[in-house]
Amino acid sequence: MPEFGARPARRGWRWLLLVPILAPLPVGLYNRLEPQLWGIPFFYWYQVGCAVLAMSVTTFVHRMTRAGR
């Protein structure tokens, strides 16, 4: 259940969730083949990196904002 009376310090961590949302948006930044990592074009490993970033940030924010544990 969401805490409506949550302290602002706990709610502040939720702003970090914008990072994995905004990272894949500028397609022009990663729409290229070079540099390659083990023969995999940059486009693909950037997308995998964004997925790992999203999992990490979501886990971190969850742990920082869960109530009373």
C-alpha positions in Angstrom: 0.0 0.0 0.0 1.3 3.5 -0.8 2.2 5.7 2.1 0.4 9.0 1.8 2.2 10.4 4.8 5.6 9.3 3.7 8.5 11.6 4.7 9.8 13.8 1.9 13.3 12.2 2.3 11.8 8.8 1.2 9.8 10.3 -1.7 12.9 12.1 -3.0 14.5 8.8 -4.1 11.7 8.3 -6.6 13.1 11.1 -8.8 15.9 8.6 -9.7 13.3 6.6 -11.7 13.5 9.3 -14.4 17.0 8.2 -15.2 16.1 4.9 -16.8 13.1 6.4 -18.5 15.1 9.2 -20.1 18.2 7.3 -21.0 16.8 5.5 -24.1 14.9 8.5 -25.4 17.6 10.3 -27.4 17.8 7.7 -30.2 20.3 9.9 -32.2 22.8 9.3 -29.4 23.0 5.6 -29.8 21.7 5.0 -33.4 25.1 3.8 -34.7 27.2 0.7 -35.1 30.5 1.8 -33.7 32.0 1.3 -31.1 31.5 -2.5 -31.1 31.8 -4.7 -28.0 32.8 -8.2 -28.9 31.3 -7.7 -32.4 28.0 -6.4 -31.0 27.0 -3.0 -32.4 26.7 -0.1 -30.0 23.0 0.2 -30.5 22.4 -3.3 -29.0 24.7 -3.1 -26.0 23.4 0.4 -25.2 19.8 -1.1 -25.0 21.0 -3.9 -22.8 22.8 -1.3 -20.6 19.6 0.7 -20.3 17.7 -2.5 -19.2 20.4 -3.2 -16.6 20.3 0.4 -15.5 16.5 0.3 -15.1 16.7 -2.9 -13.0 19.4 -1.4 -10.8 17.7 1.9 -10.3 14.3 0.4 -9.6 15.8 -2.0 -7.1 17.7 0.8 -5.4 14.7 3.1 -5.2 12.5 0.2 -3.8 15.0 -0.6 -1.1 15.4 3.1 -0.1 11.6 3.8 0.0 10.1 0.7 1.5 8.4 1.4 4.8 9.6 0.4 8.2 12.0 -2.4 7.2 
